[in-house]
Amino acid sequence: MKYFTDRPMERVMMQIPRAQRDRPPPQPPEGHPCHGCRRYGEGCVLPCYRSVRDQPV
């Protein structure tokens, strides 16, 4: 691709911006139903996949 100038800022302005990720929320304390859940912070759906997975068949 050809550029109009030889300034490095022109190349920076041509880059696609990347979305910045927020820091994950702090882990819930022990005794909380979501303690140790890998999906904590993504949105909770009840019944939790962990309780459904641990039920006998």
C-alpha positions in Angstrom: 0.0 0.0 0.0 1.3 3.4 -0.8 1.3 6.2 1.7 0.9 9.9 1.2 3.8 10.8 3.5 6.7 9.1 5.1 5.5 9.9 8.7 5.2 7.0 11.0 1.9 8.3 12.4 0.2 7.7 9.1 0.9 4.0 9.4 -0.4 3.9 13.0 -3.6 5.6 11.8 -4.1 2.9 9.2 -4.1 0.1 11.8 -7.4 -1.4 12.9 -8.2 -0.5 16.5 -8.3 -3.4 18.9 -11.0 -3.6 21.6 -9.5 -3.2 25.1 -10.7 -5.8 27.7 -11.8 -4.8 31.1 -10.2 -6.4 34.1 -12.2 -9.4 35.3 -14.2 -8.9 38.5 -12.7 -10.1 41.7 -13.4 -13.7 42.7 -16.4 -14.2 45.0 -15.7 -15.2 48.6 -15.8 -18.8 49.8 -19.4 -19.9 50.5 -20.8 -17.9 47.5 -22.5 -20.2 45.0 -20.1 -18.9 42.2 -16.9 -19.4 44.2 -14.4 -21.2 41.8 -16.6 -20.9 38.7 -14.6 -20.2 35.6 -17.5 -18.4 34.0 -17.9 -15.9 36.9 -18.3 -12.4 35.5 -19.6 -13.5 32.1 -23.2 -13.5 33.3 -24.9 -16.1 35.5 -27.5 -18.5 34.2 -29.4 -20.5 36.7 -29.4 -23.5 37.2 -25.7 -23.3 37.1 -23.9 -25.6 34.7 -21.8 -26.9 37.7 -24.9 -28.1 39.7 -26.4 -29.7 36.6 -23.2 -31.5 35.8 -22.7 -32.9 39.3 -26.2 -34.4 39.5 -26.4 -38.2 39.2 -27.9 -39.6 36.0 
